[in-house]
Amino acid sequence: MSYGTAAPFPPVTLDDVRGAQKMLSGIARVTAMEGSRHLSQLVGAPVHLKCENLQRTGSFKLRGAYVRIAGLLPEERAAGVVAASAGNHAQGVALASSLLGVHATVFMPKGAPLPKISATRDYGAEVRLHGQVVDETLAAAQEYAAATGAVFIHPFDHADVIAGQGTVGLEILEQCPEVRTIVVGVGGGGLAAGIAVAVKSVRPEVRIVGVQAEGSAAYPPSLAAGRPVVIDNPATMADGIRVGRPGDVPFGIIDELVDEVRTVSEDELSAALLLCLERAKLVVEPAGASPVAALLSGKGGIEGPVVAVLSGGNVDPVLLQRVLRHGMAAQGRYLAVRLRLTDRPGALATLLGVLSAADANVLDVSHVRTDPRLGLTEAEVELHLETKGPAHCTEVGQALREAGYTVIA
């Protein structure tokens, strides 16, 4: 697709990607391709999952980081490298630098998940926490590079990084030669651009579909404008694709080679993550689940066989807990209700009996008896329930009302 005249970009060719593949031999894993019967039934065509969540460091980022750092001159390696990331790129740079004997300094936001900070340190990088958002962290890393001479390793806006990420595309063609559509999450655009170069050079008829979160979708307006544009305050649970501006280099490639960029909602991301966990037995972060979210959206236009790229699996356990609960709520399998009852012995037991009769599983109960809003003989109860779907949620609410309870929320 071409929505406008793309800005000039350094060429990334099939030969570049093939060279990167040779460089990564023995470094990056050839990750598994798993079929999904459930998704195939939903889409009406064979669906395969490219499991980059099982890559070393838990994401595809090692590929591009290694190729970029391996290509540095000896004097550049001696000066060290610096990067900025909330997690996946940080770990990729840390491991690549360690393997190549290069000192790495990685700037991460102060609010970055502790497991990602710990993993980056364990891979050998010096971690510096700075800023609340990635843009602030990025500025600090660039200032450090200017002051020290360290080489800044951009997460997506460099030809070598894109060539490294493109090796995912070559593996897809080898593992699923009959592929007709590849669906891939898009943040800055490095992975989608690399896959597009690799695949379109060999199989131009294969359709490439990019996916962004609705609250962080910089590519649709950028493609419409014909140049990268900035969106203010990008917001999504999918931190791996939460980027406010496309990279200049990947933008030019995506504008030329990617067929479509779709957006998905937070509910769709949650449902996709839950599906990956329950049906595919794969732990995937929200950004990695975005291609599955696009397939679940039911918007059509996806010709099979389909390959959905699960780009990463580095999900913070605290976020995973919230996302799973959100995903269950989106599917009508989780219900939170707040109601008032008479504060007397046995009142709570009676309420729980009503819920048991309605076949709702109580996960948590909060019982408030002292609050200025409550009457002298009132108590307020908030319950978190596991339910069996939207229809069952309706049945539970009806059972509570029939028993004389007033549901507040």
Buried (B, 14 or more C-beta within 10 A) or exposed (E): EEBEEBEEBEEBBBEBBBBBBEBBEEBBBBBBBBEBEEBBEBBEBBBBBBBBBBBBBBBBBBBBBBBBBBBBEEEBBEBBBBBBBBBBBBBBBBBBBBBBEBBBBBBBBEEBBEBBBEBBBEBBBBBBBBBEBBBBBBBBBBBBBEEEEBBBBBBBBBBBBBBBBBBBBBBBBEBBEEBBBBBBBBBBBBBBBBBBBBBBBBBEEBBBBBBBBBBBBBBBBBBEEBBBBEBEEBEBBBBBBBBBBBBBBBBBBBBBBBBBBBBBBBBBBBBBBBBBBEEBEBBBBBBBBBBBBBBBBEEEEBBBBBBBBBBBBBBBEEBBEEBBBBBBBBBBBBBEBEBBBEBEEEBBEEBBEBBEEBEBEEBEBEBBEEEEEBEEEBBBBBBBBEBBEEEBBEBBBEBBEEBEBEEEE
